[in-house]
Amino acid sequence: MRILVNTSKLRFGGAIQVALSFIYECRNYSEHEYHVLVGQGVAKSLQKDEFPSNFHFYDFNFGIVKLFKIPRIASELSHYERIIQPDCVVTTSGPSYWHAKAPHLLGYNLGMYIYYDSPFFKTISLYRKLRYDIKRKLHFWFFKRDATAYMVQTDDVNKRVRKALKTENVFTISNTYNNFFTDPVKYDINLPAKMSDEIWFLTLTSYYPHKNLDIIPSVIEELNKRGFPDVRFLLTLPETVFARLFKNMDTSNIINVGTVRPEECPTLYNKCDYMFMPSLAECFSASYPEAMVMKKPIITTDLSFARSICDNAAVYYKPMDGKSAAEKIEELINDKNLQKELISNGLERLKKFNTAEERAGKILEICEKLKRNQLPHTKYK
């Protein structure tokens, strides 16, 4: 097959990891020809000289996607499709804002649009809810228009996407940690010296409002009351975002290292003791399997998306409740047996996920079916 891999609009976030993993693992399926549209976020970590001659790369920099840019995006991608003439298109994270002529497998990763029961929506104004609703309807229109089939990363998301987009052509292909974690390289990251009595929690994520990172100061305050003044949280935000998010707050117990490349992430896990994920809605977060493979106990929100990924490999707290989070953190720090149990359960849980190579293989299998027009094209009832 001749496959067009579209990552052209990706700039930051977990979608970068998903795209890079797929692109690199495709090297194991040398019978195909790959044409990769490389977005600026993917370009930062993509080493093109590590790929054989059946890979071809085309660089893009669309910047922030605005409505007025969509015709240009569609025009440029259609231009490359006419030149390449692919048998199938894979957009690793949609919407693509582009209707390909070839069969199109589109990744769905917009958790906030399908987890409308998230407590996040109880905290925002009616105006912001209306904005989310308008964006949701607009993005769903593009998803329905542009995709032949969809790929998601959990069965929970699969059910919700089938209902939201009214289609049965939705495939669950579980995500996992990137192969950067299989044989990690130690990177020199500018971090303060860790004192012997300090406990570090890693929150490895880009900033979005639903990530609920602004709960961290209240968690720190509650931990101080409970006699844990030496707990520190390590974040990976751009400095401008960090300064705006925690303006006029005490950040002495927060370490911000700035944005990091995917290959640098194992170094951060090695420096930390636990992983803390306060997010209120996710389709998937690679931070969960990353923490599992790095043997770091996980504390996260007690929500269906988190439980569907972690199951018994995490401690759960009441969402948006700093006191509840601090209580569970205290319990975790004081219980060595619980820590060992979570690590052991995490390693077992990893066996439920596809490996990176298996994930790529399943995507290519779907592409083959799309090429042969073997999908049912039935509508959700």
VMD Tcl script that draws the C-alpha trace (Angstrom):
set ca {
  {0.00 0.00 0.00}
  {0.93 3.61 -0.45}
  {-0.07 5.33 2.80}
  {-0.31 9.04 3.48}
  {0.26 9.75 7.20}
  {-1.14 13.15 8.12}
  {0.28 14.92 11.21}
  {0.40 18.32 9.51}
  {-1.49 20.39 12.09}
  {0.03 18.89 15.27}
  {1.85 21.46 17.40}
  {2.03 20.11 20.97}
  {0.39 17.75 23.48}
  {-0.11 14.02 23.76}
  {-1.05 13.72 20.08}
  {2.65 14.20 19.26}
  {3.55 11.00 21.11}
  {0.82 9.07 19.30}
  {1.99 10.29 15.88}
  {5.69 9.67 16.52}
  {5.06 6.17 17.84}
  {3.07 5.21 14.75}
  {5.56 6.70 12.31}
  {8.56 4.99 13.92}
  {6.83 1.62 14.24}
  {5.86 1.65 10.56}
  {9.52 0.89 9.88}
  {8.68 -2.68 10.92}
  {6.21 -2.96 8.03}
  {8.57 -2.37 5.13}
  {6.20 -3.74 2.49}
  {4.40 -0.38 2.39}
  {5.34 3.04 1.04}
  {4.85 5.91 3.49}
  {4.37 9.60 2.77}
  {4.36 11.59 6.01}
  {2.99 15.13 6.29}
  {4.99 16.44 9.25}
  {3.56 19.09 11.56}
  {5.84 21.41 13.51}
  {5.31 19.55 16.81}
  {6.25 16.20 15.31}
  {9.24 17.71 13.47}
  {10.97 18.57 16.77}
  {11.51 14.89 17.61}
  {11.48 13.22 14.22}
  {14.92 12.05 13.04}
  {14.35 11.64 9.33}
  {17.76 10.11 8.69}
  {16.68 7.07 10.76}
  {14.14 6.02 8.12}
  {14.64 3.84 5.01}
  {13.94 4.83 1.42}
  {10.25 3.82 1.50}
  {9.56 6.86 3.73}
  {9.03 10.34 2.29}
  {8.57 13.46 4.44}
  {6.88 16.81 3.75}
  {7.08 19.63 6.31}
  {4.15 21.85 7.30}
  {3.68 24.77 9.65}
  {0.02 25.78 9.76}
  {0.31 27.37 13.21}
  {-2.86 27.74 15.27}
  {-5.81 26.49 13.25}
  {-8.38 29.24 12.71}
  {-11.53 29.06 10.62}
  {-10.07 31.32 7.95}
  {-7.09 28.94 7.59}
  {-9.17 25.84 6.89}
  {-9.53 26.41 3.10}
  {-5.75 26.80 2.85}
  {-5.15 23.63 4.88}
  {-7.59 21.67 2.72}
  {-6.09 23.03 -0.48}
  {-2.49 22.18 0.47}
  {-3.30 18.67 1.66}
  {-5.36 17.97 -1.46}
  {-2.41 19.13 -3.55}
  {-0.15 16.56 -1.92}
  {-2.78 13.84 -2.19}
  {-3.00 14.43 -5.95}
  {0.78 14.05 -6.22}
  {1.10 11.03 -3.92}
  {-2.08 9.16 -4.95}
  {-2.31 7.16 -1.69}
  {-4.34 4.00 -1.19}
  {-5.29 5.20 2.27}
  {-4.89 8.26 4.51}
  {-4.19 8.04 8.25}
  {-4.68 11.22 10.27}
  {-3.35 10.33 13.70}
  {-5.38 12.99 15.53}
  {-8.37 14.82 14.11}
  {-10.17 16.80 13.00}
  {-8.22 17.01 9.76}
  {-10.24 19.88 8.21}
  {-9.71 18.11 4.91}
  {-11.81 15.66 2.90}
  {-9.45 13.24 1.22}
  {-10.46 11.36 -1.91}
  {-8.76 8.20 -0.61}
  {-10.27 6.21 2.30}
  {-9.50 8.12 5.49}
  {-8.81 6.65 8.95}
  {-9.12 9.45 11.49}
  {-7.93 9.40 15.10}
  {-10.38 10.75 17.66}
  {-8.74 12.32 20.76}
  {-11.05 15.14 21.91}
  {-12.18 13.97 25.32}
  {-14.05 17.11 26.35}
  {-16.60 16.64 23.57}
  {-17.67 13.13 24.62}
  {-17.28 13.44 28.40}
  {-19.92 16.11 28.82}
  {-20.63 14.60 32.24}
  {-17.21 15.80 33.42}
  {-17.32 17.95 36.59}
  {-15.35 20.53 34.62}
  {-18.57 21.77 33.01}
  {-20.10 22.51 36.41}
  {-17.40 25.11 37.08}
  {-17.48 27.21 33.93}
  {-19.81 30.02 32.88}
  {-22.79 29.62 30.58}
  {-20.87 31.61 27.95}
  {-17.96 29.13 28.03}
  {-20.37 26.20 27.88}
  {-21.96 27.69 24.79}
  {-18.52 28.14 23.21}
  {-17.68 24.50 23.90}
  {-21.00 23.43 22.43}
  {-20.45 25.44 19.25}
  {-16.90 24.10 18.83}
  {-18.12 20.57 19.52}
  {-20.80 20.78 16.82}
  {-18.36 22.30 14.34}
  {-15.65 19.72 14.98}
  {-18.17 16.87 14.83}
  {-19.27 18.17 11.42}
  {-15.69 17.93 10.17}
  {-15.24 14.46 11.69}
  {-18.40 13.16 10.02}
  {-17.57 14.78 6.68}
  {-13.94 13.74 6.45}
  {-13.60 10.24 7.95}
  {-14.28 6.83 6.47}
  {-13.50 5.24 9.85}
  {-12.27 6.31 13.27}
  {-9.68 4.94 15.68}
  {-9.86 5.47 19.44}
  {-7.81 4.21 22.37}
  {-10.28 2.76 24.89}
  {-13.58 0.87 24.70}
  {-15.20 3.55 26.84}
  {-14.32 6.20 24.24}
  {-15.40 3.84 21.44}
  {-18.95 3.63 22.82}
  {-19.18 7.37 23.24}
  {-17.80 8.17 19.77}
  {-20.18 5.69 18.12}
  {-23.09 7.44 19.81}
  {-21.83 10.99 19.19}
  {-20.93 10.50 15.52}
  {-23.65 7.92 14.77}
  {-21.42 5.33 13.16}
  {-20.19 1.82 13.83}
  {-16.90 2.28 11.97}
  {-14.98 2.96 15.18}
  {-11.98 0.81 16.10}
  {-10.33 0.54 19.50}
  {-6.54 0.41 19.20}
  {-5.12 0.86 22.67}
  {-2.19 3.18 23.16}
  {0.86 2.52 25.29}
  {4.18 4.09 26.18}
  {6.53 5.17 23.43}
  {9.53 2.98 22.65}
  {11.66 5.79 24.09}
  {10.78 4.11 27.40}
  {12.00 0.66 26.32}
  {15.65 1.64 26.32}
  {15.63 5.14 27.83}
  {18.49 7.55 27.29}
  {19.44 9.83 30.18}
  {19.15 13.51 29.25}
  {20.61 16.49 31.06}
  {17.50 18.41 32.15}
  {17.89 21.55 34.22}
  {16.42 20.51 37.57}
  {17.15 21.64 41.12}
  {18.95 19.22 43.39}
  {16.50 16.89 45.10}
  {16.89 16.95 48.87}
  {16.84 13.60 50.68}
  {13.57 14.38 52.47}
  {11.73 15.66 49.38}
  {9.00 13.73 47.56}
  {8.41 14.59 43.91}
  {5.19 14.12 41.94}
  {5.36 14.35 38.15}
  {2.49 15.85 36.15}
  {3.60 15.46 32.55}
  {1.11 17.29 30.36}
  {0.48 20.32 28.21}
  {-1.94 22.93 29.52}
  {-5.65 22.84 28.79}
  {-8.36 24.05 31.20}
  {-9.73 20.52 31.70}
  {-6.30 19.31 32.86}
  {-7.17 21.05 36.17}
  {-3.55 21.90 36.96}
  {-4.71 24.85 39.03}
  {-5.74 22.40 41.77}
  {-2.09 21.85 42.66}
  {-1.62 24.88 45.00}
  {-4.63 23.79 47.09}
  {-3.22 20.25 47.27}
  {0.13 21.65 48.44}
  {-1.59 23.80 51.05}
  {-3.51 20.82 52.40}
  {-0.38 18.66 52.45}
  {1.40 21.33 54.50}
  {-1.42 21.17 57.04}
  {-0.99 17.40 57.19}
  {2.72 17.63 57.90}
  {4.11 17.13 54.40}
  {5.94 20.38 53.59}
  {8.49 18.67 51.35}
  {6.19 17.38 48.63}
  {6.95 19.06 45.29}
  {5.16 18.89 41.96}
  {7.10 18.85 38.70}
  {5.34 20.38 35.66}
  {6.25 20.71 31.97}
  {4.59 23.95 30.90}
  {5.87 26.84 28.78}
  {7.09 29.56 31.15}
  {4.50 32.06 29.94}
  {1.68 29.57 30.60}
  {3.08 28.67 34.01}
  {3.35 32.33 35.03}
  {-0.21 33.08 33.92}
  {-1.75 29.96 35.49}
  {-0.14 30.44 38.91}
  {-0.06 34.23 39.01}
  {0.01 35.60 42.57}
  {0.24 32.07 43.99}
  {2.96 30.50 46.11}
  {4.87 28.23 43.72}
  {7.79 27.39 45.99}
  {6.75 23.71 45.97}
  {6.27 23.59 42.20}
  {9.10 22.93 39.75}
  {8.46 23.85 36.14}
  {11.00 22.54 33.64}
  {9.27 23.94 30.55}
  {8.30 21.87 27.53}
  {10.22 18.64 26.96}
  {10.59 16.35 23.99}
  {9.04 12.85 24.18}
  {12.47 11.20 24.32}
  {13.35 13.25 27.43}
  {10.33 12.09 29.42}
  {11.90 8.91 30.92}
  {14.53 11.12 32.57}
  {11.78 13.06 34.36}
  {10.08 9.89 35.58}
  {13.39 8.65 36.95}
  {13.78 11.87 38.94}
  {10.30 11.62 40.51}
  {8.66 9.30 43.01}
  {5.01 9.31 41.89}
  {2.79 10.43 39.02}
  {-0.09 12.85 39.68}
  {-2.77 13.33 37.00}
  {-5.60 15.74 37.92}
  {-7.28 15.76 34.48}
  {-11.08 15.89 34.24}
  {-11.50 14.35 30.75}
  {-9.23 12.31 28.47}
  {-9.58 9.97 25.54}
  {-6.25 8.56 26.65}
  {-3.18 9.82 28.42}
  {0.14 8.12 27.70}
  {1.26 9.33 31.13}
  {-0.60 6.38 32.66}
  {1.28 3.55 30.87}
  {4.49 5.60 31.03}
  {4.23 5.73 34.83}
  {3.45 2.02 34.91}
  {6.49 1.00 32.88}
  {8.68 3.38 34.90}
  {7.32 1.80 38.13}
  {5.86 5.01 39.54}
  {2.64 4.76 41.60}
  {-0.23 6.75 40.10}
  {-2.73 9.06 41.79}
  {-5.50 10.40 39.58}
  {-9.13 11.52 39.41}
  {-11.94 9.09 40.16}
  {-13.55 9.32 36.73}
  {-14.55 6.65 34.20}
  {-11.85 7.50 31.65}
  {-9.09 7.11 34.25}
  {-10.47 3.85 35.64}
  {-10.91 2.45 32.12}
  {-7.17 2.88 31.58}
  {-5.65 2.27 35.02}
  {-8.15 -0.07 36.70}
  {-6.45 -1.30 39.91}
  {-3.11 0.36 39.11}
  {-3.92 3.78 40.59}
  {-5.20 5.55 43.67}
  {-8.25 7.70 42.91}
  {-9.42 10.93 44.54}
  {-12.56 13.03 44.24}
  {-12.18 15.30 41.17}
  {-11.48 19.00 41.78}
  {-11.13 18.38 45.53}
  {-7.69 19.40 46.82}
  {-8.41 18.00 50.26}
  {-9.35 14.60 48.81}
  {-6.19 14.58 46.66}
  {-3.99 15.43 49.65}
  {-5.67 12.73 51.73}
  {-4.96 10.08 49.07}
  {-1.40 11.34 48.62}
  {-0.80 11.03 52.36}
  {-2.22 7.51 52.30}
  {0.01 6.58 49.37}
  {3.19 8.04 50.88}
  {2.64 6.25 54.19}
  {1.74 2.84 52.76}
  {4.77 1.07 51.26}
  {2.72 -2.05 50.57}
  {0.20 0.00 48.60}
  {3.03 1.48 46.55}
  {4.35 -1.99 45.70}
  {0.85 -3.21 44.89}
  {0.21 -0.32 42.49}
  {3.54 -0.88 40.73}
  {2.84 -4.61 40.39}
  {-0.70 -3.99 39.14}
  {0.62 -1.42 36.68}
  {3.06 -3.88 35.15}
  {0.22 -6.39 34.78}
  {-2.05 -3.72 33.36}
  {0.49 -2.95 30.63}
  {-0.11 -6.44 29.23}
  {-3.66 -5.35 28.35}
  {-2.41 -2.63 26.02}
  {-1.13 -3.10 22.49}
  {2.60 -2.72 22.12}
  {3.67 0.17 19.92}
  {4.42 -2.27 17.09}
  {1.08 -4.07 17.50}
  {-0.72 -0.74 17.47}
  {0.90 0.22 14.16}
  {0.08 -3.21 12.73}
  {-3.60 -2.88 13.63}
  {-3.79 0.56 12.05}
  {-2.28 -0.82 8.84}
  {-4.75 -3.74 8.90}
  {-7.63 -1.26 8.97}
  {-6.00 0.64 6.12}
  {-5.96 -2.57 4.08}
  {-9.68 -3.07 4.74}
  {-10.38 0.53 3.78}
  {-8.42 0.11 0.56}
  {-10.51 -2.97 -0.30}
  {-13.74 -1.26 0.78}
  {-14.42 -4.01 3.31}
  {-16.01 -1.90 6.06}
  {-19.77 -2.16 6.60}
  {-20.49 1.59 6.46}
  {-23.46 1.00 8.75}
  {-24.92 3.74 10.88}
  {-25.19 3.68 14.64}
  {-28.70 2.89 15.88}
}
mol new
graphics top color blue
foreach p $ca { graphics top sphere $p radius 0.5 }
foreach p [lrange $ca 0 end-1] q [lrange $ca 1 end] { graphics top cylinder $p $q radius 0.2 }
display resetview
